[in-house]
Amino acid sequence: MQDRTDEALFFDDTYGLDAAAPPSSLWRDALKRFIKNRTAVAALAVLLAMVLAAVFADALTPYGPYDTVLSQNKVGPNPEHILGSDENGRDILTRILFGARISLSVGFISVIISTLVGAVIGLLSSYYGGWPDMILSRVMEMIAAFPSILLAIIFMSIFGRGIQNAVIAIAIVSIPGSARLIRSVALTVKENDYITSARAIGAGSMRIMLRHMLPNILAPIIVNATMSVSGAILSLASLGFLGLGVQPPTAEWGYMLSSGRNYIFSASHIITFPGIAIALTVLSFNLLGDGLRDALDPRLK
């Protein structure tokens, strides 16, 4: 191997280039920017701690979510019950941890469903245009015309309570937002030269959408999905508060607020701690989404 010329060495020394340095990429640069965002990192840490606490809830508390001790009802925070007990003598911390399982599961699953369906609708609508775009866009606008929580209430009123119905209801009301966002971003990507080149060499429609368009719109999809989880958790809590969520006495944050609202003055801790859990989770997802948006913005590269 020939030695590098003096000119090449001078060029590297002058401009600070390192021939052995790995090539930069959007995802590597995004990770570096994300790590520098302390607020987003803290939000991610909170969410990871909450997920781990929900997964290992059985090992973290000696009580069960349905263990009732009437003699200990409405007891404030104490060494035995760190966050106190509810109106039926059940440990609030335990019910919050088990409630996190439901809230996070419903949030993640419903957002995954709505994002996948929205991606299919958005890609098809943007790629083909014409009458497919008109029909799909009008259907999404019809669904979006109803307030999301009202549409979810109607769905739950018809099909009844339950986690599965809650997931379907929240996913349905979330689809229009995802589809419209993905359609708008895909319309911009569709006009790029590499899409024209792919068509010129005979690439099929499915290949263009999956291999060329989808990878280039992943960043806004990830950001939107992250922020949508907070909305899904709020929707589930709202349904639970209205008595249309999961079946009682299931430990779920919205139902805990509903069952304890009559004791807001005599035992305020019953609704305070579930409310804090909802607020902290929603805030963390929103801050994480903001951090991901800033990190994945190619204009900051």
C-alpha positions in Angstrom: 0.0 0.0 0.0 1.4 3.4 -1.0 2.0 6.0 1.7 -0.4 8.9 1.7 0.9 12.0 -0.1 1.9 15.1 1.7 -1.0 16.9 0.0 -3.5 14.5 1.4 -2.1 14.8 4.9 -2.1 18.6 4.6 -5.8 18.4 3.5 -6.8 16.3 6.5 -4.9 18.4 9.0 -6.3 21.6 7.6 -9.9 20.6 7.5 -9.9 18.2 10.5 -10.9 15.2 8.4 -10.3 11.7 9.6 -10.3 9.0 6.9 -10.9 6.3 9.5 -14.1 8.0 10.9 -17.3 6.2 10.1 -19.6 7.9 7.6 -22.4 10.0 9.1 -26.0 9.1 8.8 -29.4 10.5 9.8 -30.0 8.0 12.5 -26.5 8.3 14.1 -26.8 12.1 14.1 -30.3 11.9 15.5 -29.1 9.8 18.3 -26.3 12.2 19.2 -28.8 15.2 19.2 -31.3 13.2 21.2 -28.7 12.4 23.9 -27.9 16.0 24.2 -31.5 16.8 24.9 -31.7 16.3 28.7 -35.4 16.9 28.9 -36.1 14.2 26.4 -33.6 11.8 28.0 -35.3 12.4 31.4 -38.7 11.7 29.9 -37.4 8.5 28.3 -36.0 7.4 31.7 -39.3 8.1 33.4 -41.2 6.0 30.8 -38.7 3.1 31.0 -39.0 3.1 34.8 -42.8 3.1 34.5 -42.7 0.2 32.0 -40.4 -1.8 34.2 -42.5 -1.1 37.3 -45.6 -2.2 35.4 -44.0 -5.4 34.2 -42.6 -6.3 37.6 -45.5 -5.0 39.6 -46.1 -8.4 41.3 -42.6 -8.3 42.8 -42.6 -4.7 43.8 -45.6 -4.8 46.1 -46.8 -7.3 48.6 -50.5 -6.6 47.9 -52.7 -7.6 45.0 -54.7 -5.1 43.0 -58.0 -6.5 44.3 -57.0 -7.2 47.9 -59.7 -5.6 50.1 -59.3 -4.7 53.7 -62.4 -2.6 54.8 -60.9 -1.7 58.1 -58.1 0.1 56.2 -60.3 2.0 53.8 -59.4 5.6 52.9 -56.2 5.5 55.0 -53.7 8.2 54.0 -50.1 7.5 53.1 -48.3 5.4 55.8 -45.5 2.9 56.0 -47.8 0.0 55.1 -49.5 1.8 52.3 -47.0 4.2 50.8 -49.7 6.1 48.8 -52.6 5.2 51.1 -55.6 3.0 50.4 -58.8 3.7 48.5 -62.5 3.6 49.6 -62.4 -0.3 49.6 -59.1 -0.6 51.5 -57.1 -1.5 48.4 -53.5 -0.4 48.2 -53.3 2.6 45.8 -49.7 2.1 44.8 -50.4 -1.5 43.8 -53.5 -0.4 41.7 -51.5 2.3 40.0 -48.7 -0.2 39.0 -51.2 -2.7 37.7 -53.2 0.1 36.1 -50.0 1.1 34.2 -50.0 -2.3 32.5 -53.5 -1.6 31.1 -52.9 2.1 30.2 -49.6 1.5 28.5 -50.7 -1.7 26.7 -53.8 0.0 25.4 -51.8 3.1 24.4 -49.1 1.1 22.6 -51.4 -1.4 20.8 -54.0 1.2 19.7 -51.2 3.5 18.3 -49.5 0.6 16.5 -52.8 -0.3 14.9 -53.7 3.2 13.9 -50.2 3.9 12.6 -50.2 0.8 10.4 -53.6 1.5 9.0 -52.9 5.2 8.6 -49.6 4.3 6.8 -51.4 2.1 4.3 -54.1 4.7 3.7 -51.7 7.6 3.5 -49.3 5.8 1.1 -52.0 4.6 -1.2 -53.7 7.9 -1.2 -50.6 9.9 -2.0 -49.1 7.5 -4.5 -52.1 6.9 -6.7 -54.0 10.2 -6.3 -57.1 10.6 -8.4 -60.3 8.9 -7.3 -58.5 6.6 -4.7 -57.1 9.7 -3.0 -60.5 11.4 -3.1 -62.4 8.4 -1.6 -59.9 7.7 1.1 -59.5 11.4 2.1 -63.3 11.9 2.3 -63.6 8.8 4.5 -60.9 10.1 6.8 -62.5 13.5 6.9 -65.9 12.0 7.8 -64.3 10.2 10.8 -62.3 13.2 11.8 -65.4 15.4 11.7 -66.6 13.8 15.0 -64.8 14.7 18.2 -62.5 11.7 18.9 -63.7 11.1 22.5 -67.4 11.3 21.3 -66.8 8.7 18.6 -65.0 6.5 21.2 -67.9 6.9 23.6 -70.4 5.9 20.9 -68.4 2.8 20.0 -68.1 1.7 23.6 -71.8 2.3 24.2 -72.7 0.1 21.3 -70.2 -2.8 21.8 -69.7 -2.6 25.6 -66.8 -2.3 28.0 -63.6 -4.2 27.8 -60.0 -3.8 27.0 -60.3 -5.1 23.4 -63.2 -2.8 22.6 -61.2 0.1 24.1 -58.2 -0.6 21.9 -60.4 -0.8 18.8 -62.3 2.4 19.6 -59.1 4.4 20.4 -57.4 3.0 17.3 -60.3 4.0 15.0 -60.5 7.5 16.2 -56.7 7.9 15.8 -56.5 6.6 12.2 -57.5 9.9 10.5 -54.7 11.9 12.1 -52.0 9.4 11.2 -53.3 8.9 7.7 -53.5 12.6 6.9 -50.0 13.3 8.3 -48.5 10.4 6.4 -50.3 11.4 3.2 -49.0 15.0 3.4 -45.4 13.9 4.0 -45.6 11.1 1.3 -46.9 13.7 -1.3 -43.6 15.6 -0.8 -41.4 12.5 -1.0 -43.3 11.4 -4.1 -41.9 14.3 -6.1 -38.3 13.6 -5.4 -36.0 12.5 -8.3 -35.2 9.1 -6.8 -38.9 8.2 -7.1 -38.9 9.2 -10.7 -35.7 7.2 -11.3 -37.3 4.1 -9.7 -40.3 4.4 -12.0 -37.9 4.8 -15.0 -36.1 1.6 -14.3 -39.4 -0.3 -14.0 -39.9 -0.6 -10.3 -43.4 -1.6 -9.3 -45.8 0.5 -7.2 -45.5 -1.7 -4.1 -41.7 -1.6 -4.3 -41.6 2.1 -4.7 -43.9 2.7 -1.7 -42.2 0.2 0.6 -38.6 0.5 -0.4 -38.3 4.2 -1.4 -41.2 6.2 0.1 -41.8 4.6 3.5 -38.1 4.7 4.7 -38.0 8.4 3.9 -41.1 9.2 6.0 -40.3 7.1 9.0 -39.1 10.1 11.1 -42.5 12.0 11.2 -44.3 8.6 11.6 -42.2 7.8 14.7 -42.7 11.3 16.2 -46.4 11.2 15.6 -46.8 7.7 17.0 -44.9 8.7 20.2 -47.1 11.7 20.8 -50.2 9.7 19.9 -49.6 7.3 22.8 -50.3 10.1 25.3 -53.6 10.9 23.5 -54.5 7.2 23.6 -53.8 7.0 27.4 -55.9 10.1 28.0 -58.7 8.7 25.9 -58.7 5.4 27.9 -58.7 7.4 31.2 -61.6 9.5 29.9 -63.6 6.4 29.0 -62.8 4.9 32.4 -63.8 8.0 34.2 -67.1 8.0 32.4 -67.7 4.3 33.2 -67.2 3.1 29.6 -63.7 1.7 29.9 -62.6 -1.5 31.4 -64.8 -3.7 33.5 -64.7 -2.8 37.3 -63.0 -3.5 39.6 -60.1 -3.7 37.1 -57.2 -1.4 38.1 -57.2 1.3 35.5 -56.3 5.0 36.1 -59.5 6.5 34.7 -61.7 4.2 36.7 -59.7 4.9 39.9 -60.4 8.6 39.4 -64.1 7.9 38.8 -64.5 5.7 41.9 -62.6 8.1 44.1 -64.2 11.4 43.0 -66.8 11.3 45.8 -64.0 11.4 48.4 -62.1 14.4 46.9 -62.4 16.4 50.1 -62.4 13.6 52.8 -59.6 11.5 51.2 -58.1 13.4 48.4 -55.1 11.0 48.0 -57.5 8.5 46.4 -57.6 10.6 43.2 -54.5 12.6 43.6 -52.0 9.8 42.9 -53.8 8.3 39.9 -54.1 11.8 38.5 -50.4 12.4 39.0 -49.6 9.0 37.2 -51.7 10.1 34.2 -50.2 13.6 34.0 -46.7 12.3 34.4 -47.1 9.7 31.8 -48.7 12.0 29.3 -46.1 14.7 29.9 -43.3 12.2 29.5 -44.6 11.0 26.1 -45.1 14.5 24.9 -41.6 15.6 25.9 -40.1 12.4 24.4 -42.0 13.2 21.2 -40.6 16.8 21.1 -37.1 15.4 21.6 -37.5 12.9 18.8 -38.9 15.6 16.5 -35.9 17.8 17.2 -33.4 15.0 16.8 -34.9 13.6 13.6 -35.2 17.0 11.9 -32.8 16.8 9.0 -32.5 20.6 8.9 -30.5 20.3 12.2 -28.0 18.0 10.7 
